[in-house]
Amino acid sequence: MINTKLLVQQLNNFMKGSTAASEARVQVKLPKGELYSVDGYFDIKRISLLQNNLIGTRESHRIVFEVTSEAWKMQKPKLKL
């Protein structure tokens, strides 16, 4: 599980690294074989910047969020901001 501070820090590092990263496609990688969570929530386990190897694709890079099932159950949110 990562927190907001680490998420922003990682994304800023990607943005500083190359201009291609600022135009990167964002994807979510689910755990193998798991298509849903009991309550619909996942924790982010890892963030990776990957280069596409396909010729002629619109996006040269992608940012992938690897998720895992919640580490512990959280209470229902009080308010959506």
N, C-alpha and C positions, 0 to 999 in steps of 0.2 A: 504494500500500500504506500502511495506517495501522498504528500500534502501539497497544498496550493503553492507554497513558496518554492518547493522543488520543481513542480510542474512549470511555473513561470520561468525559473532559472534555466531549465532544460530547453524550453522553447526559445528563449532569448539567445542561448548558445547556438541553436540551429540557425536562427536568423542572422547572427553575426558571421557565421561560417561561410555562407554563400548566398547569393541572390536567388539561386534556384530553390533553396529551402523555403524562401518566403512565398513561393508559388507552388509548393509541394501539396500533393493530394493528402488528405488525412483519412486513415482507415483504422478500424478496430479489429484486432485479431482475438477471436474467442478461443478458450481452451479446447483442445482436440476432443471432438465428440459431444461437447456441451453446447446446446443451442439456446438454452434459457437458464435463468436463475429462478429460484422459487419465488422470490419477491421482485425480481426484475432488476436488481442492482448488482453491479460488479465493482471490484477494486481494481485500479490500474496497477499493474505489476511492473511494467517496463515501457519506456518510450524509445523508439529507434528511428533514425533517419536513414532511409534506404535509397539507393540509386536504382532506377529502372534500367534494365538491360535491353528492352525492346526498342527497335528502330522505328521511328515515326510516331511514337506515343506523344500525347499532348503534355504529359507531366514527366519531367526528367527525374524527379525525386518523389518520395512519399514519406510521410511521418506515420508510424504505426504504433498504436496504443495496444499493448498486450494486456489482457484483463484476466482476472481470476475470480472465483466466487468470493463473496464477502468473507473477510477474516473473522468478523464477529457481527452479530445482528445489531443493527441500530434501530432506535425507535422511529416511528413514523414522523416525518417532518411536520412542524407546526405551521410553516408558512413558506410558500414558494416566492422567492424574490425576483 
